[in-house]
């Protein structure tokens, strides 16, 4: 808990909520429950990949995300660019 409070308020506000994680965990069952069976294992993985990719698009709209990313860049300079380049 102590490391959490060492972050600035802008970051804490974004990482405090578990809604994003809960949404991610609900995605695979939601997309597979209406399917009776899959033609192959590859088709199953492709559907799950697309569901997780679409979930990632929704995360970009998290309120306060931009401010939190600025704070992260100030705390850990250069790491975001390195991660994007990788």
C-alpha positions in Angstrom: 0.0 0.0 0.0 2.9 2.4 0.8 4.3 2.3 -2.8 0.9 3.2 -4.1 0.8 6.5 -2.1 4.3 7.4 -3.3 2.8 8.1 -6.7 1.3 11.5 -7.5 -2.4 11.9 -7.3 -2.9 11.9 -11.1 -1.4 8.4 -11.3 -3.2 7.0 -8.2 -6.5 8.1 -9.6 -5.9 6.0 -12.7 -4.4 2.9 -11.2 -6.7 2.8 -8.1 -9.7 1.4 -9.9 -9.9 -2.3 -10.7 -12.6 -1.7 -13.4 -10.1 -2.1 -16.2 -8.8 -5.4 -14.9 -12.3 -6.7 -14.2 -13.3 -5.8 -17.7 -10.3 -7.6 -19.1 -11.1 -10.8 -17.2 -14.7 -10.7 -18.4 -13.8 -10.4 -22.1 -12.8 -14.0 -22.9 -15.9 -15.7 -21.5 -18.1 -13.0 -23.0 -16.9 -13.6 -26.5 -16.7 -17.4 -26.3 -20.0 -18.2 -24.5 -22.2 -17.8 -27.5 -20.1 -20.1 -29.7 -20.9 -23.8 -29.5 -17.5 -25.0 -30.8 -14.5 -23.7 -32.7 -13.2 -25.2 -35.9 -9.6 -25.2 -34.6 -7.5 -24.1 -31.7 -6.1 -21.3 -33.9 -9.6 -19.9 -34.4 -10.1 -19.8 -30.6 -6.9 -18.0 -30.0 -7.6 -15.5 -32.9 -11.0 -14.7 -31.4 -9.5 -14.2 -27.9 -6.7 -12.1 -29.3 -9.2 -9.8 -31.1 -11.3 -9.5 -27.9 -8.3 -8.5 -25.9 -7.1 -6.1 -28.5 -10.5 -4.4 -28.6 -10.5 -4.2 -24.8 -7.1 -2.4 -25.0 -8.7 0.3 -27.2 -11.3 1.0 -24.5 -8.5 1.4 -21.9 -7.1 4.4 -23.8 -10.3 6.3 -22.9 -9.7 6.0 -19.1 -10.3 9.4 -17.5 -7.1 11.0 -16.4 -4.9 8.6 -18.4 -3.1 11.4 -20.3 -2.2 13.2 -17.0 -1.0 9.9 -15.5 1.2 9.2 -18.5 2.8 12.6 -18.2 3.5 11.9 -14.5 5.0 8.5 -15.4 7.2 10.2 -18.0 8.5 12.6 -15.4 9.2 9.9 -12.8 10.7 7.4 -15.3 12.2 9.5 -18.1 12.6 7.7 -21.4 10.9 4.4 -20.5 7.7 5.1 -22.4 9.6 5.8 -25.6 11.7 2.7 -25.1 8.6 0.6 -24.6 6.9 2.0 -27.7 10.0 1.4 -29.8 10.3 -2.3 -28.6 
